[in-house]
Amino acid sequence: MVDALVKCFSLYSSAFSLSFRLVKSFWTSFVKILILFLLTLSFNLAIVVSAEASTCRQLDNHSICIVSIKRSAKYYWEYRAAISVDGQKKPVEIYNCRDRLKINYHKTVVPFATNGVGELICSLYTK
């Protein structure tokens, strides 16, 4: 009788051990797949393709786009802007909206042209 109980218990424990190993292997593979999925998702969200949003206007049959613009902290009426005219990028120039002057990259001061780029920048970004 004791031998039958020991034999029954050993069969039960081996079956339990087998089912426990199956459940353990399922959960370990599930956790691995879940971690892989979360890493892939976070990697995809971390790499965001930056959109090049630029403000474009038509002036005198030319397409004028503001590629980048930065307002001066010290002189709030000044903007450093890089523009493109008909797809050709120009270097950064300083636009003084108070005095209506443009400072080229050669450090030459030029007054704004009538209905020109300077007027466009100052009209878009007024305080």
Phi and psi in degrees as GROMACS dihedral restraints (atoms count N, CA, C in turn):
[ dihedral_restraints ]
;  ai    aj    ak    al  type     phi  dphi    fc
    3     4     5     6     1   -67.5    20    10
    4     5     6     7     1   -39.3    20    10
    6     7     8     9     1   -62.9    20    10
    7     8     9    10     1   -38.1    20    10
    9    10    11    12     1   -66.3    20    10
   10    11    12    13     1   -39.9    20    10
   12    13    14    15     1   -66.9    20    10
   13    14    15    16     1   -40.8    20    10
   15    16    17    18     1   -64.8    20    10
   16    17    18    19     1   -42.5    20    10
   18    19    20    21     1   -64.4    20    10
   19    20    21    22     1   -43.1    20    10
   21    22    23    24     1   -63.8    20    10
   22    23    24    25     1   -43.1    20    10
   24    25    26    27     1   -64.4    20    10
   25    26    27    28     1   -40.8    20    10
   27    28    29    30     1   -67.2    20    10
   28    29    30    31     1   -38.3    20    10
   30    31    32    33     1   -64.6    20    10
   31    32    33    34     1   -41.0    20    10
   33    34    35    36     1   -65.3    20    10
   34    35    36    37     1   -43.5    20    10
   36    37    38    39     1   -69.2    20    10
   37    38    39    40     1   -35.8    20    10
   39    40    41    42     1   -69.7    20    10
   40    41    42    43     1   -37.4    20    10
   42    43    44    45     1   -66.5    20    10
   43    44    45    46     1   -41.4    20    10
   45    46    47    48     1   -64.4    20    10
   46    47    48    49     1   -41.4    20    10
   48    49    50    51     1   -63.9    20    10
   49    50    51    52     1   -41.2    20    10
   51    52    53    54     1   -65.4    20    10
   52    53    54    55     1   -45.1    20    10
   54    55    56    57     1   -66.8    20    10
   55    56    57    58     1   -36.6    20    10
   57    58    59    60     1   -63.9    20    10
   58    59    60    61     1   -41.4    20    10
   60    61    62    63     1   -65.1    20    10
   61    62    63    64     1   -38.9    20    10
   63    64    65    66     1   -65.0    20    10
   64    65    66    67     1   -43.9    20    10
   66    67    68    69     1   -65.2    20    10
   67    68    69    70     1   -41.2    20    10
   69    70    71    72     1   -64.5    20    10
   70    71    72    73     1   -43.1    20    10
   72    73    74    75     1   -67.6    20    10
   73    74    75    76     1   -34.9    20    10
   75    76    77    78     1   -62.9    20    10
   76    77    78    79     1   -48.6    20    10
   78    79    80    81     1   -68.0    20    10
   79    80    81    82     1   -35.5    20    10
   81    82    83    84     1   -67.6    20    10
   82    83    84    85     1   -40.9    20    10
   84    85    86    87     1   -69.2    20    10
   85    86    87    88     1   -36.0    20    10
   87    88    89    90     1   -63.3    20    10
   88    89    90    91     1   -44.2    20    10
   90    91    92    93     1   -65.0    20    10
   91    92    93    94     1   -40.1    20    10
   93    94    95    96     1   -62.2    20    10
   94    95    96    97     1   -44.3    20    10
   96    97    98    99     1   -65.2    20    10
   97    98    99   100     1   -40.7    20    10
   99   100   101   102     1   -64.2    20    10
  100   101   102   103     1   -43.7    20    10
  102   103   104   105     1   -63.8    20    10
  103   104   105   106     1   -42.4    20    10
  105   106   107   108     1   -61.7    20    10
  106   107   108   109     1   -42.5    20    10
  108   109   110   111     1   -63.5    20    10
  109   110   111   112     1   -45.3    20    10
  111   112   113   114     1   -65.9    20    10
  112   113   114   115     1   -37.8    20    10
  114   115   116   117     1   -65.5    20    10
  115   116   117   118     1   -42.1    20    10
  117   118   119   120     1   -63.8    20    10
  118   119   120   121     1   -42.5    20    10
  120   121   122   123     1   -64.4    20    10
  121   122   123   124     1   -44.6    20    10
  123   124   125   126     1   -67.6    20    10
  124   125   126   127     1   -34.8    20    10
  126   127   128   129     1   -65.3    20    10
  127   128   129   130     1   -41.6    20    10
  129   130   131   132     1   -66.6    20    10
  130   131   132   133     1   -36.8    20    10
  132   133   134   135     1   -75.8    20    10
  133   134   135   136     1   -26.0    20    10
  135   136   137   138     1   -74.2    20    10
  136   137   138   139     1   -32.7    20    10
  138   139   140   141     1   -94.8    20    10
  139   140   141   142     1    99.5    20    10
  141   142   143   144     1  -107.7    20    10
  142   143   144   145     1   126.4    20    10
  144   145   146   147     1   -74.8    20    10
  145   146   147   148     1   121.7    20    10
  147   148   149   150     1   -76.4    20    10
  148   149   150   151     1   132.4    20    10
  150   151   152   153     1   -88.5    20    10
  151   152   153   154     1   135.8    20    10
  153   154   155   156     1   -90.4    20    10
  154   155   156   157     1    93.6    20    10
  156   157   158   159     1   -96.4    20    10
  157   158   159   160     1   120.5    20    10
  159   160   161   162     1  -131.6    20    10
  160   161   162   163     1   147.7    20    10
  162   163   164   165     1   -87.1    20    10
  163   164   165   166     1   122.3    20    10
  165   166   167   168     1  -120.8    20    10
  166   167   168   169     1   142.3    20    10
  168   169   170   171     1  -139.1    20    10
  169   170   171   172     1   156.5    20    10
  171   172   173   174     1   -98.1    20    10
  172   173   174   175     1   121.9    20    10
  174   175   176   177     1  -131.5    20    10
  175   176   177   178     1   120.2    20    10
  177   178   179   180     1    48.8    20    10
  178   179   180   181     1    50.4    20    10
  180   181   182   183     1    61.4    20    10
  181   182   183   184     1    25.0    20    10
  183   184   185   186     1  -123.0    20    10
  184   185   186   187     1   141.6    20    10
  186   187   188   189     1   -90.2    20    10
  187   188   189   190     1   111.4    20    10
  189   190   191   192     1  -105.6    20    10
  190   191   192   193     1   120.1    20    10
  192   193   194   195     1  -120.6    20    10
  193   194   195   196     1   134.8    20    10
  195   196   197   198     1   -88.9    20    10
  196   197   198   199     1   108.2    20    10
  198   199   200   201     1   -76.5    20    10
  199   200   201   202     1   -48.7    20    10
  201   202   203   204     1  -145.5    20    10
  202   203   204   205     1   147.7    20    10
  204   205   206   207     1  -145.2    20    10
  205   206   207   208     1   141.2    20    10
  207   208   209   210     1  -141.5    20    10
  208   209   210   211     1   129.0    20    10
  210   211   212   213     1   -88.4    20    10
  211   212   213   214     1   139.0    20    10
  213   214   215   216     1   -71.9    20    10
  214   215   216   217     1   136.7    20    10
  216   217   218   219     1   -78.2    20    10
  217   218   219   220     1   -37.5    20    10
  219   220   221   222     1   -78.0    20    10
  220   221   222   223     1   -45.1    20    10
  222   223   224   225     1  -114.5    20    10
  223   224   225   226     1    91.3    20    10
  225   226   227   228     1   -66.2    20    10
  226   227   228   229     1   -13.9    20    10
  228   229   230   231     1   -87.4    20    10
  229   230   231   232     1    -0.9    20    10
  231   232   233   234     1  -106.7    20    10
  232   233   234   235     1   141.8    20    10
  234   235   236   237     1  -127.8    20    10
  235   236   237   238     1   137.4    20    10
  237   238   239   240     1  -100.9    20    10
  238   239   240   241     1   117.7    20    10
  240   241   242   243     1  -134.4    20    10
  241   242   243   244     1   142.7    20    10
  243   244   245   246     1  -110.6    20    10
  244   245   246   247     1   127.1    20    10
  246   247   248   249     1  -120.3    20    10
  247   248   249   250     1   164.7    20    10
  249   250   251   252     1  -129.3    20    10
  250   251   252   253     1   134.1    20    10
  252   253   254   255     1  -111.9    20    10
  253   254   255   256     1   117.2    20    10
  255   256   257   258     1    53.2    20    10
  256   257   258   259     1    39.2    20    10
  258   259   260   261     1    87.0    20    10
  259   260   261   262     1    -5.8    20    10
  261   262   263   264     1   -98.2    20    10
  262   263   264   265     1   119.5    20    10
  264   265   266   267     1   -74.1    20    10
  265   266   267   268     1   140.5    20    10
  267   268   269   270     1  -108.0    20    10
  268   269   270   271     1   155.0    20    10
  270   271   272   273     1   -69.3    20    10
  271   272   273   274     1   167.3    20    10
  273   274   275   276     1   -65.8    20    10
  274   275   276   277     1   132.8    20    10
  276   277   278   279     1  -128.7    20    10
  277   278   279   280     1   155.3    20    10
  279   280   281   282     1   -99.4    20    10
  280   281   282   283     1   127.4    20    10
  282   283   284   285     1  -110.6    20    10
  283   284   285   286     1   116.0    20    10
  285   286   287   288     1   -96.1    20    10
  286   287   288   289     1   104.4    20    10
  288   289   290   291     1   -78.9    20    10
  289   290   291   292     1   -18.4    20    10
  291   292   293   294     1   -75.4    20    10
  292   293   294   295     1   -47.8    20    10
  294   295   296   297     1   -97.4    20    10
  295   296   297   298     1    -1.5    20    10
  297   298   299   300     1    57.8    20    10
  298   299   300   301     1    51.0    20    10
  300   301   302   303     1  -125.1    20    10
  301   302   303   304     1   150.9    20    10
  303   304   305   306     1  -120.2    20    10
  304   305   306   307     1   132.3    20    10
  306   307   308   309     1  -107.1    20    10
  307   308   309   310     1   114.3    20    10
  309   310   311   312     1   -71.2    20    10
  310   311   312   313     1   173.0    20    10
  312   313   314   315     1   -70.6    20    10
  313   314   315   316     1   -14.6    20    10
  315   316   317   318     1   -86.4    20    10
  316   317   318   319     1     3.0    20    10
  318   319   320   321     1    69.8    20    10
  319   320   321   322     1    24.1    20    10
  321   322   323   324     1   -93.3    20    10
  322   323   324   325     1   141.7    20    10
  324   325   326   327     1   -98.9    20    10
  325   326   327   328     1   127.2    20    10
  327   328   329   330     1  -130.7    20    10
  328   329   330   331     1   133.3    20    10
  330   331   332   333     1   -69.7    20    10
  331   332   333   334     1   155.3    20    10
  333   334   335   336     1   -62.1    20    10
  334   335   336   337     1   142.4    20    10
  336   337   338   339     1   -80.8    20    10
  337   338   339   340     1   151.7    20    10
  339   340   341   342     1   -64.6    20    10
  340   341   342   343     1   127.4    20    10
  342   343   344   345     1    54.4    20    10
  343   344   345   346     1    40.8    20    10
  345   346   347   348     1  -101.4    20    10
  346   347   348   349     1  -163.9    20    10
  348   349   350   351     1   -66.9    20    10
  349   350   351   352     1   -40.5    20    10
  351   352   353   354     1   -59.4    20    10
  352   353   354   355     1   -43.9    20    10
  354   355   356   357     1   -63.2    20    10
  355   356   357   358     1   -37.6    20    10
  357   358   359   360     1   -63.8    20    10
  358   359   360   361     1   -47.8    20    10
  360   361   362   363     1   -63.7    20    10
  361   362   363   364     1   -44.5    20    10
  363   364   365   366     1   -70.3    20    10
  364   365   366   367     1   -29.0    20    10
  366   367   368   369     1   -76.7    20    10
  367   368   369   370     1   -31.2    20    10
  369   370   371   372     1   -75.7    20    10
  370   371   372   373     1   -37.1    20    10
  372   373   374   375     1  -120.1    20    10
  373   374   375   376     1    65.0    20    10
  375   376   377   378     1   -94.3    20    10
  376   377   378   379     1   155.2    20    10
